[in-house]
């Protein structure tokens, strides 16, 4: 059940960290440092899917090393992040009330 809870918030977590360009490993580290560890097999397909859906843009960079694909939010991705953030805040407020017994009749 805990896995199901996490699956529902991974997209929001990823979008929240892509306000500027980041490559996959850097993004994984940033999320893990904040308590949201994501496996490579989950993250990379998600990044590709979000890019295909228009939420992200990417570019290849070498920066003197091996080529890395960097991702950031597109304009649509910023709008999606704002919408999802609003939905998340509403949902957590509702769950806080329910878990405190305020929703019981």
Secondary structure, 3 states (H helix, E strand, C coil): CHHHHHHCCHHHHHHHCCCCCEEHHHHHHHHHHCCCCCCHHHHHHHHHHHHHCCCEEEEEECCCCCCEEEEEECHHHHHHHHHHHHHHHHHHHHHHHHHCCCCCC
